[in-house]
């Protein structure tokens, strides 16, 4: 069945997957096919939700057998509102200094001594989109370096492959990503430079 508004999701992939505990042993992947690197790169972000807190998991357990939860779901916004939000995010301004910062961070993944495969140009595009959305959610019509830094781990972590040396030294991707953020020169700028 076609989605009611296919133009919103054209070219986007939606998949939930369990993150492996280590890069060498993908626990929980039995019976599934690991995605090729080129397909993983198409996911805009990756994040880990972790386990629910005690109360939430207890409520989940108590809800087993009740009415199907999807039937209880109610819309939180309509199509017109969603399209308006997307349009507003597209108009968020990014200065040349912040564009350069984004590109410096992404290219740093390609030159890091512990990274075998750095982030592709898709990562640069995703960083721009996520930084704009972050600024908009903060109520601003311009992107700051802080917006970029906040989104960088979510956009980059699944797009890099560590080399043998990093794996032998047990260097997690998250640590490498933090190191790149720390070592990449942050632009000095006013609140909004054009």
C-alpha positions in Angstrom: 0.0 0.0 0.0 1.4 3.4 -0.9 2.0 5.9 2.0 -0.5 8.8 2.2 2.3 11.3 1.5 5.1 9.5 -0.4 6.9 12.7 -1.4 7.9 13.3 2.2 9.8 10.0 2.4 11.1 9.7 -1.1 14.6 8.3 -1.0 14.7 7.9 2.8 15.3 4.7 4.6 13.7 3.8 7.9 15.2 0.9 9.8 15.8 0.2 13.5 18.8 -2.0 14.3 20.4 -3.1 17.5 23.8 -1.7 17.9 26.5 -4.3 18.5 28.3 -4.3 21.8 31.6 -4.4 20.0 32.7 -4.0 16.4 33.8 -7.7 16.3 30.8 -9.4 17.7 27.5 -8.1 16.5 25.4 -9.5 19.4 21.7 -9.8 18.5 22.4 -10.0 14.7 21.7 -13.8 14.4 19.3 -14.3 11.6 19.8 -10.9 10.1 22.0 -9.7 7.3 24.5 -6.9 8.1 24.0 -4.0 5.7 26.8 -3.1 3.3 28.8 0.0 4.1 27.2 1.9 1.2 23.7 1.3 2.6 24.7 2.2 6.2 26.0 5.6 4.8 22.4 6.4 3.7 21.1 6.5 7.2 21.2 10.2 8.3 22.0 9.5 12.0 22.5 6.7 14.5 21.7 6.8 18.1 21.4 4.5 21.1 18.3 4.7 23.3 19.5 2.4 25.9 17.2 0.5 28.2 14.0 2.0 29.6 13.9 3.1 33.2 12.3 0.9 35.8 8.9 2.6 35.7 8.7 2.7 31.9 9.6 -1.0 31.6 7.1 -1.9 34.3 4.4 -0.1 32.4 5.5 -1.9 29.3 5.2 -5.2 31.1 1.8 -4.4 32.6 0.5 -3.4 29.1 1.1 -6.8 27.5 -2.2 -8.2 26.3 -4.0 -4.9 26.4 -5.4 -3.2 23.3 -2.9 -3.0 20.5 -0.7 0.1 21.2 -0.7 1.3 17.6 -4.5 1.7 17.9 -4.0 4.1 20.8 -1.5 6.3 18.9 -2.9 9.8 18.0 -1.4 12.3 15.6 0.7 15.1 17.1 0.7 17.2 14.0 -0.9 17.3 10.6 0.7 17.2 7.1 0.5 20.9 6.6 2.3 21.6 9.9 5.0 19.0 9.0 5.6 20.6 5.6 5.8 24.0 7.2 8.4 22.8 9.7 10.5 21.3 6.9 10.2 24.5 4.9 11.3 26.6 8.0 14.3 24.3 8.6 15.5 24.8 5.0 15.6 28.5 5.4 18.0 28.4 8.5 21.2 30.3 7.7 24.7 28.9 7.8 27.7 31.2 7.5 30.7 30.3 5.4 32.7 29.8 8.6 30.3 27.2 9.9 30.2 25.5 6.5 34.0 25.3 6.6 33.8 23.9 10.1 31.4 21.2 9.0 33.7 20.3 6.1 36.8 20.3 8.4 35.2 17.9 10.8 34.1 15.5 8.1 37.4 15.6 6.3 39.2 15.0 9.6 37.6 11.6 9.6 39.4 10.8 6.4 42.8 11.7 7.7 42.6 10.3 11.3 45.3 7.7 12.0 42.8 5.3 13.6 40.2 5.5 10.8 40.4 3.2 7.9 37.4 4.6 6.1 36.2 8.1 6.7 32.9 9.8 6.2 31.6 10.3 2.7 30.2 13.5 1.2 26.8 12.2 2.3 27.9 12.9 5.8 28.6 16.6 4.9 25.1 16.9 3.5 23.6 15.2 6.6 25.6 17.5 8.9 24.2 20.6 7.2 20.6 19.3 7.5 21.0 18.2 11.1 22.7 21.4 12.2 19.9 23.5 10.6 17.3 21.3 12.3 19.1 21.7 15.6 19.2 25.5 15.3 15.6 25.6 14.3 14.6 23.5 17.3 16.5 25.9 19.5 14.4 28.8 18.1 17.2 30.3 15.9 17.3 31.1 12.2 21.1 30.5 12.0 23.5 27.7 12.8 26.2 28.0 15.4 29.3 25.8 15.9 27.5 24.3 18.9 24.7 23.0 16.7 27.3 21.3 14.5 29.1 19.8 17.5 25.9 18.6 19.1 24.9 16.6 15.9 28.4 15.5 14.8 28.5 12.2 16.8 25.0 11.2 15.6 25.8 11.8 12.0 29.4 10.5 11.9 29.8 7.5 14.2 28.1 4.9 11.9 29.9 6.2 8.8 33.5 5.6 9.9 35.4 2.3 10.0 38.2 1.9 12.5 41.5 0.4 11.4 43.3 -2.6 12.9 45.4 -0.5 15.2 42.4 1.2 16.7 40.7 -2.2 17.3 43.8 -3.7 18.8 44.0 -0.7 21.2 40.3 -1.0 22.0 39.6 2.6 20.9 35.8 3.0 20.4 34.4 5.1 17.6 32.8 7.5 20.1 36.3 8.3 21.6 37.7 8.9 18.1 34.7 11.2 17.3 35.2 13.2 20.5 38.9 13.5 19.7 38.1 14.9 16.2 35.8 17.4 17.7 38.4 18.5 20.3 41.2 18.8 17.7 39.3 20.6 14.9 39.6 24.4 15.1 36.2 25.9 16.0 35.3 29.1 14.1 35.3 32.2 16.2 32.2 34.2 15.2 29.6 36.5 16.5 26.0 35.4 17.1 25.2 35.8 13.4 27.8 36.6 10.8 26.7 36.8 7.1 
